[in-house]
Amino acid sequence: MELVVHNSATLPRDNKFFTVCSYSKFLRIPDYGKNLFPHFTRNSSHPRETHFHFEARNKTRNFVSLDKRNQLWVSEQEDAEEQVNSYSDEESAFLSLSEKPNRNLALLDDYEMEELDCNDPNHRSGYVAVLGKPNVGKSTLANQMIGQKLSIVSDKPQTTRHRVLGICSGPEYQMILYDTPGVIEKKMHKLDSMMMKNVRNAAVNADCVLVLVDACKMPQKIDEVLEEGLGSLTNRPPTLLVLNKKDLIKPGEIAKKLEWYEKFTDVDEVIPVSAKYGHGVEDIKDWILSKLPVGPAYYPKDIVSEHPERFFVAEIVREKIFMQYRNEVPYACQVNVVSYKARPTAKDFIQVEVVVEKNSQKIILIGKEGTALKLLATAARLDIEDFLQKKVFLEKNTLQQVEVKVKENWRQDEGLLNYYGYGGQIRAL
């Protein structure tokens, strides 16, 4: 059996998960005409032969570049009959998103220096927190800026639960976007409190902040959003107010609301946009670039997220739950990828579990004779295949591939919430 491992410059060298955190499982910029999110390839424009090794976990790992696509392979077993890269919950390590990666150039080799554009003295990079109340278009804006859909979107509020990290790169810059859950005042569950803590952590680590408001609603102060996101920070980062959904109101109304927000909010600038159609997005990028510090990239330029593929698979399933079910059911669901087996010569095998709080919710989710769950799995599979650009095995024998479990009051269980990734860590594999 062969495992694919990439040397990563994005994690501190003393991180105990260094050897298992692989960029091959992180998402990359699409190469149209090839795979959209290839598992084992880098940008092929810089072919090279690389030989190096390092000590980790008291074991030497040898890395060799095998072809022009810079595939870094580790051979764990010779003459394997089938190459299968599989991982399950029990095998997964955790990757913290609470701290910025270590950019100490003294720790980087020549290969990493080239990958991170460390030789450009004018290169800018930094973190951007995207804040706002529920349903103002934060995820839509983040997707537009990155250039592809990473954060799930629905017409229901509070769809985003995790702090989704997306990476927007250009030749002279790298913006790392934190798409955060909507700021809520009334916290009904422990889950809500942990989500708001993630909002604060994102803003504290940010070099600048975007605060989105809905242009269709009456102007209102954003003190609550700033307080929840920035807390008692004495030196607040530069803040841009983004007046979203300008396509839904008349130009005269936009001008009046711009004037109001400029007068009554403590922000550096106000920019009207339509995140849905991409209008004004370049203006936001220009503002961000004027605020980001000079420095090398945190990640290789072909990486679009530090989250692994299994995270986005679970998010796609959850998005379909929000689209297919109503009332309390979507909010009571937690989706976990139990097993993910990447098979180069066959369909990827994905096993998913959906956790609900009540047996009545389980009955609704499954539907009569499993028809509702079958519909959910089919819709999710189609989007997952479009996302990964390869076939996956998900909904056949639905009750085995997508399982529904009842865990009472899981939204109040801090231990479970940490296990599900709401404590600021995600599964690295």
C-alpha positions as CSV (number, residue, x, y, z in Angstrom):
1,M,0.0,0.0,0.0
2,E,1.3,3.5,-0.9
3,L,0.4,6.6,0.9
4,V,0.8,10.1,-0.5
5,V,2.5,12.6,1.8
6,H,3.5,16.2,0.9
7,N,6.0,18.2,2.9
8,S,4.1,21.2,4.3
9,A,5.5,24.6,5.0
10,T,2.3,25.8,6.6
11,L,2.5,24.1,10.0
12,P,4.9,24.9,12.8
13,R,7.8,22.4,12.7
14,D,7.0,21.3,16.3
15,N,3.4,20.5,15.4
16,K,2.9,16.9,16.3
17,F,0.6,16.4,13.4
18,F,3.2,17.6,10.8
19,T,3.7,14.2,9.1
20,V,0.0,13.4,8.7
21,C,-1.2,16.9,7.5
22,S,-1.0,16.6,3.7
23,Y,-1.6,19.2,1.1
24,S,-2.7,16.3,-1.2
25,K,-5.9,16.2,0.9
26,F,-6.4,19.9,0.8
27,L,-8.2,21.6,-2.0
28,R,-6.3,23.2,-5.0
29,I,-7.1,25.6,-7.7
30,P,-8.9,23.9,-10.5
31,D,-7.0,23.0,-13.7
32,Y,-9.8,22.8,-16.3
33,G,-9.2,20.0,-18.7
34,K,-7.8,17.9,-15.8
35,N,-9.2,17.1,-12.4
36,L,-10.9,20.0,-10.6
37,F,-9.4,18.9,-7.2
38,P,-6.7,16.4,-8.0
39,H,-5.6,14.3,-5.0
40,F,-1.9,14.0,-5.7
41,T,-0.8,16.8,-8.1
42,R,0.6,20.2,-7.8
43,N,0.9,22.9,-10.4
44,S,2.8,21.3,-13.3
45,S,4.5,24.5,-14.5
46,H,7.6,23.9,-12.3
47,P,8.8,20.4,-12.8
48,R,11.7,19.4,-10.6
49,E,13.4,16.5,-8.9
50,T,13.5,16.8,-5.1
51,H,15.2,14.5,-2.6
52,F,15.0,15.2,1.1
53,H,14.1,13.7,4.4
54,F,13.4,14.6,8.0
55,E,12.9,12.9,11.3
56,A,9.4,12.7,12.8
57,R,7.8,10.4,15.3
58,N,11.2,8.7,15.7
59,K,11.0,7.5,12.1
60,T,12.7,8.7,9.0
61,R,10.4,9.4,6.0
62,N,12.0,9.5,2.6
63,F,10.5,11.8,-0.1
64,V,11.1,11.5,-3.8
65,S,9.6,13.5,-6.7
66,L,8.5,10.9,-9.2
67,D,7.2,12.9,-12.2
68,K,6.7,16.4,-13.7
69,R,3.6,16.9,-11.6
70,N,5.8,16.9,-8.4
71,Q,4.1,14.0,-6.8
72,L,5.8,13.2,-3.5
73,W,5.2,9.6,-2.6
74,V,6.1,7.6,0.4
75,S,6.3,3.9,0.0
76,E,5.1,2.0,3.0
77,Q,4.8,-1.4,1.3
78,E,6.3,-2.7,-2.0
79,D,4.4,-4.6,-4.6
80,A,0.9,-3.6,-3.3
81,E,-1.8,-5.0,-5.5
82,E,-4.1,-2.0,-5.1
83,Q,-3.4,1.6,-4.2
84,V,-6.1,2.8,-1.7
85,N,-5.8,5.8,0.5
86,S,-8.3,5.5,3.2
87,Y,-9.0,7.1,6.5
88,S,-11.7,7.0,9.2
89,D,-12.6,8.9,12.4
90,E,-10.4,6.7,14.5
91,E,-7.3,7.4,12.3
92,S,-7.8,11.1,12.0
93,A,-5.5,13.7,13.6
94,F,-6.7,17.2,14.4
95,L,-5.4,20.4,12.9
96,S,-5.8,23.7,14.8
97,L,-7.2,26.7,13.0
98,S,-6.8,29.0,16.0
99,E,-3.2,30.1,15.2
100,K,-1.6,31.4,12.0
101,P,1.0,29.0,10.4
102,N,4.6,29.6,11.1
103,R,6.2,31.8,8.5
104,N,9.7,31.9,9.9
105,L,11.8,31.9,6.7
106,A,14.7,30.2,8.6
107,L,12.6,27.1,8.8
108,L,12.0,26.8,5.0
109,D,14.1,25.1,2.4
110,D,14.6,26.2,-1.2
111,Y,11.6,24.2,-2.5
112,E,9.3,25.8,0.1
113,M,10.7,29.3,-0.5
114,E,9.8,29.0,-4.2
115,E,6.3,27.5,-3.4
116,L,5.5,30.4,-1.1
117,D,6.9,33.2,-3.3
118,C,9.3,34.3,-0.6
119,N,11.6,36.2,-3.0
120,D,9.1,38.9,-3.8
121,P,9.8,41.9,-1.5
122,N,6.4,43.5,-2.4
123,H,4.3,40.5,-1.9
124,R,1.4,40.9,0.5
125,S,-0.4,38.3,2.6
126,G,-2.7,38.1,5.6
127,Y,-5.9,37.0,7.2
128,V,-9.3,38.5,6.6
129,A,-12.3,37.9,8.9
130,V,-15.7,38.1,7.3
131,L,-18.3,39.0,9.9
132,G,-22.0,39.8,10.0
133,K,-25.4,38.7,11.2
134,P,-27.1,35.6,9.7
135,N,-28.2,35.6,6.1
136,V,-26.4,38.7,5.0
137,G,-24.3,37.0,2.3
138,K,-21.0,36.3,4.0
139,S,-20.5,32.8,2.4
140,T,-21.6,34.1,-1.0
141,L,-19.0,36.9,-0.9
142,A,-16.3,34.5,0.3
143,N,-17.1,32.1,-2.6
144,Q,-17.0,35.0,-5.1
145,M,-13.6,36.2,-3.8
146,I,-12.1,32.7,-3.9
147,G,-13.5,32.0,-7.3
148,Q,-15.3,28.8,-6.4
149,K,-17.9,27.5,-4.0
150,L,-16.4,26.4,-0.7
151,S,-18.9,27.6,1.9
152,I,-22.4,26.2,1.6
153,V,-25.3,28.6,0.9
154,S,-29.0,28.4,1.6
155,D,-31.9,30.8,2.1
156,K,-32.1,29.8,5.7
157,P,-30.2,31.8,8.4
158,Q,-27.3,30.4,10.3
159,T,-26.3,27.8,7.7
160,T,-22.6,28.3,8.3
161,R,-21.5,26.7,11.6
162,H,-17.7,26.3,11.2
163,R,-15.1,29.0,10.5
164,V,-14.4,28.1,6.9
165,L,-10.9,29.0,5.7
166,G,-10.6,29.9,2.0
167,I,-7.5,31.1,0.3
168,C,-7.6,33.7,-2.5
169,S,-4.2,34.0,-4.2
170,G,-2.7,36.1,-7.0
171,P,0.8,36.7,-8.3
172,E,1.5,39.5,-5.8
173,Y,-0.8,38.6,-2.9
174,Q,-2.5,36.0,-0.8
175,M,-5.7,36.7,1.1
176,I,-6.8,34.1,3.7
177,L,-10.5,34.4,4.3
178,Y,-12.3,33.3,7.4
179,D,-16.0,32.9,6.6
180,T,-17.6,32.8,10.0
181,P,-21.1,31.9,11.4
182,G,-23.6,34.7,11.6
183,V,-23.4,36.7,14.8
184,I,-26.4,35.9,17.1
185,E,-27.4,37.6,20.3
186,K,-29.6,34.9,21.8
187,K,-27.6,31.7,22.2
188,M,-30.0,28.8,22.5
189,H,-27.4,26.0,22.8
190,K,-23.8,25.3,23.7
191,L,-23.2,25.0,20.0
192,D,-24.2,28.7,19.5
193,S,-21.7,29.8,22.2
194,M,-18.9,27.8,20.6
195,M,-19.7,29.2,17.2
196,M,-19.5,32.7,18.5
197,K,-16.2,31.9,20.2
198,N,-14.9,30.8,16.7
199,V,-16.1,34.2,15.3
200,R,-14.0,36.0,18.0
201,N,-11.0,33.8,17.3
202,A,-11.2,34.5,13.6
203,A,-11.4,38.3,14.2
204,V,-8.5,38.3,16.7
205,N,-6.2,36.7,14.3
206,A,-7.2,38.9,11.3
207,D,-5.2,41.6,9.7
208,C,-8.4,43.3,8.6
209,V,-12.1,42.7,9.0
210,L,-15.1,42.8,6.6
211,V,-18.5,43.5,8.2
212,L,-21.5,42.6,5.9
213,V,-24.9,44.2,6.3
214,D,-28.1,43.7,4.2
215,A,-28.8,46.7,2.0
216,C,-32.5,45.7,1.8
217,K,-33.0,46.3,5.6
218,M,-33.2,49.5,7.5
219,P,-29.7,50.8,8.5
220,Q,-28.7,49.8,11.9
221,K,-25.6,50.1,14.0
222,I,-23.1,47.2,13.9
223,D,-21.9,47.5,17.5
224,E,-23.2,44.0,18.3
225,V,-21.3,42.5,15.4
226,L,-18.1,44.3,16.3
227,E,-18.5,43.5,20.0
228,E,-19.0,39.8,19.3
229,G,-16.2,39.6,16.8
230,L,-13.6,41.9,18.2
231,G,-14.5,42.0,21.9
232,S,-12.4,44.3,24.0
233,L,-9.5,44.6,21.6
234,T,-7.7,47.9,22.1
235,N,-6.1,48.0,18.7
236,R,-8.8,47.0,16.4
237,P,-7.8,45.9,12.9
238,P,-8.9,48.0,9.8
239,T,-12.6,47.4,9.2
240,L,-14.6,47.7,6.0
241,L,-18.4,47.8,6.0
242,V,-19.8,45.9,3.0
243,L,-23.3,46.9,2.0
244,N,-24.4,43.7,0.3
245,K,-27.4,43.0,-2.0
246,K,-27.3,46.3,-3.7
247,D,-28.8,44.7,-6.8
248,L,-32.1,44.5,-4.9
249,I,-32.5,48.2,-4.2
250,K,-32.6,51.4,-6.2
251,P,-29.4,53.5,-6.7
252,G,-30.9,56.4,-4.8
253,E,-31.5,54.2,-1.7
254,I,-27.9,52.9,-1.9
255,A,-26.6,56.5,-1.7
256,K,-28.7,57.3,1.4
257,K,-27.6,54.1,3.2
258,L,-24.0,54.7,2.3
259,E,-24.2,58.1,3.9
260,W,-25.9,56.7,7.0
261,Y,-23.3,54.0,7.6
262,E,-20.4,56.4,7.0
263,K,-21.9,58.7,9.6
264,F,-23.1,56.4,12.3
265,T,-20.6,53.4,12.2
266,D,-17.0,53.2,13.3
267,V,-15.5,51.8,10.2
268,D,-12.7,52.8,7.8
269,E,-14.8,52.7,4.6
270,V,-18.1,51.5,3.2
271,I,-18.4,49.7,-0.2
272,P,-21.7,48.6,-1.8
273,V,-21.6,45.2,-3.5
274,S,-23.7,42.4,-4.9
275,A,-22.0,39.3,-3.8
276,K,-24.5,37.1,-5.7
277,Y,-23.4,38.7,-9.1
278,G,-19.9,39.7,-8.2
279,H,-20.4,43.4,-8.5
280,G,-18.0,45.4,-6.3
281,V,-15.9,42.3,-5.3
282,E,-12.7,43.8,-7.0
283,D,-13.2,47.0,-5.0
284,I,-13.2,44.9,-1.8
285,K,-10.0,43.1,-2.9
286,D,-8.3,46.4,-3.6
287,W,-9.2,47.7,-0.1
288,I,-7.9,44.5,1.5
289,L,-4.7,44.7,-0.4
290,S,-4.1,48.2,0.9
291,K,-4.4,46.9,4.5
292,L,-2.5,43.6,4.3
293,P,1.1,43.5,5.5
294,V,4.0,42.8,3.2
295,G,5.2,39.2,3.5
296,P,5.4,35.9,1.8
297,A,2.4,33.6,1.3
298,Y,1.2,31.3,4.1
299,Y,0.3,28.6,1.6
300,P,1.3,27.4,-1.9
301,K,-0.6,29.4,-4.4
302,D,-2.6,26.5,-5.8
303,I,-4.2,25.7,-2.4
304,V,-7.7,27.1,-2.0
305,S,-8.4,25.8,1.5
306,E,-6.7,24.2,4.5
307,H,-9.8,22.2,5.2
308,P,-9.5,18.6,3.9
309,E,-11.9,17.2,1.3
310,R,-13.9,15.2,3.9
311,F,-14.9,18.5,5.6
312,F,-16.4,19.8,2.4
313,V,-18.1,16.4,1.7
314,A,-19.9,16.7,5.1
315,E,-20.8,20.3,4.3
316,I,-22.4,19.4,1.0
317,V,-24.5,16.8,2.7
318,R,-25.6,19.3,5.3
319,E,-26.4,21.8,2.6
320,K,-28.7,19.3,1.0
321,I,-30.4,18.7,4.3
322,F,-31.1,22.5,4.6
323,M,-32.6,22.4,1.1
324,Q,-34.7,19.3,1.5
325,Y,-36.0,19.6,5.0
326,R,-37.8,22.3,6.9
327,N,-38.4,23.7,10.4
328,E,-36.1,22.4,13.2
329,V,-34.7,19.3,11.4
330,P,-31.8,21.0,9.5
331,Y,-30.6,22.7,12.6
332,A,-30.7,19.5,14.7
333,C,-28.5,17.7,12.2
334,Q,-24.7,17.1,12.4
335,V,-23.0,15.4,9.4
336,N,-19.8,13.4,9.9
337,V,-17.8,11.6,7.3
338,V,-17.1,8.2,9.0
339,S,-14.9,6.8,6.3
340,Y,-13.4,8.1,3.1
341,K,-11.4,5.8,0.7
342,A,-9.8,7.3,-2.3
343,R,-9.5,4.7,-5.0
344,P,-7.6,5.8,-8.2
345,T,-9.0,2.9,-10.3
346,A,-12.5,2.9,-8.9
347,K,-15.1,5.2,-7.3
348,D,-14.1,6.8,-4.0
349,F,-15.9,5.2,-1.2
350,I,-17.6,7.6,1.3
351,Q,-19.5,6.6,4.4
352,V,-21.5,9.4,6.1
353,E,-23.5,9.6,9.4
354,V,-26.2,12.1,10.2
355,V,-26.7,12.8,13.9
356,V,-30.0,14.1,15.1
357,E,-31.4,14.8,18.6
358,K,-34.8,13.0,18.5
359,N,-36.1,9.8,17.1
360,S,-38.9,11.8,15.4
361,Q,-36.3,13.8,13.5
362,K,-34.7,10.5,12.4
363,I,-38.0,9.3,11.1
364,I,-38.5,12.5,9.1
365,L,-35.0,12.4,7.7
366,I,-35.3,8.8,6.5
367,G,-38.8,9.1,5.2
368,K,-41.2,6.3,4.2
369,E,-39.2,3.2,3.3
370,G,-36.0,5.3,3.2
371,T,-37.2,7.4,0.2
372,A,-36.3,10.8,1.7
373,L,-32.8,9.6,2.7
374,K,-32.2,8.1,-0.7
375,L,-33.2,11.4,-2.3
376,L,-30.8,13.3,0.0
377,A,-27.9,10.9,-0.7
378,T,-28.4,11.1,-4.5
379,A,-28.5,14.9,-4.4
380,A,-25.4,15.0,-2.2
381,R,-23.5,12.5,-4.4
382,L,-24.1,14.6,-7.5
383,D,-22.7,17.7,-5.9
384,I,-19.8,15.8,-4.3
385,E,-18.8,14.4,-7.7
386,D,-19.0,17.9,-9.2
387,F,-16.9,19.2,-6.4
388,L,-14.2,16.5,-6.5
389,Q,-14.5,15.9,-10.3
390,K,-14.6,12.2,-9.9
391,K,-17.2,9.5,-9.2
392,V,-18.0,8.5,-5.6
393,F,-19.9,5.7,-4.0
394,L,-22.4,7.1,-1.6
395,E,-26.1,6.3,-1.9
396,K,-26.3,2.7,-3.0
397,N,-27.5,0.6,0.0
398,T,-28.4,4.0,1.5
399,L,-29.0,2.8,5.0
400,Q,-25.5,1.5,5.2
401,Q,-23.7,4.4,3.3
402,V,-25.7,7.3,4.9
403,E,-26.6,6.3,8.5
404,V,-28.9,8.3,10.8
405,K,-28.1,8.2,14.5
406,V,-29.9,9.8,17.5
407,K,-27.7,11.5,20.1
408,E,-30.0,13.4,22.5
409,N,-29.1,17.1,23.0
410,W,-25.8,16.8,21.1
411,R,-25.9,20.6,20.7
412,Q,-25.5,20.9,24.4
413,D,-22.7,18.3,24.8
414,E,-19.3,20.2,24.8
415,G,-17.4,16.9,24.5
416,L,-19.3,15.9,21.3
417,L,-19.1,19.5,20.0
418,N,-15.3,19.5,20.3
419,Y,-15.2,16.1,18.6
420,Y,-17.3,17.4,15.8
421,G,-14.8,20.3,15.2
422,Y,-16.6,23.2,16.9
423,G,-13.7,23.8,19.3
424,G,-11.4,25.4,16.7
425,Q,-9.9,22.2,15.3
426,I,-10.7,20.2,12.2
427,R,-9.7,16.7,11.2
428,A,-6.6,16.8,9.2
429,L,-7.3,13.6,7.2
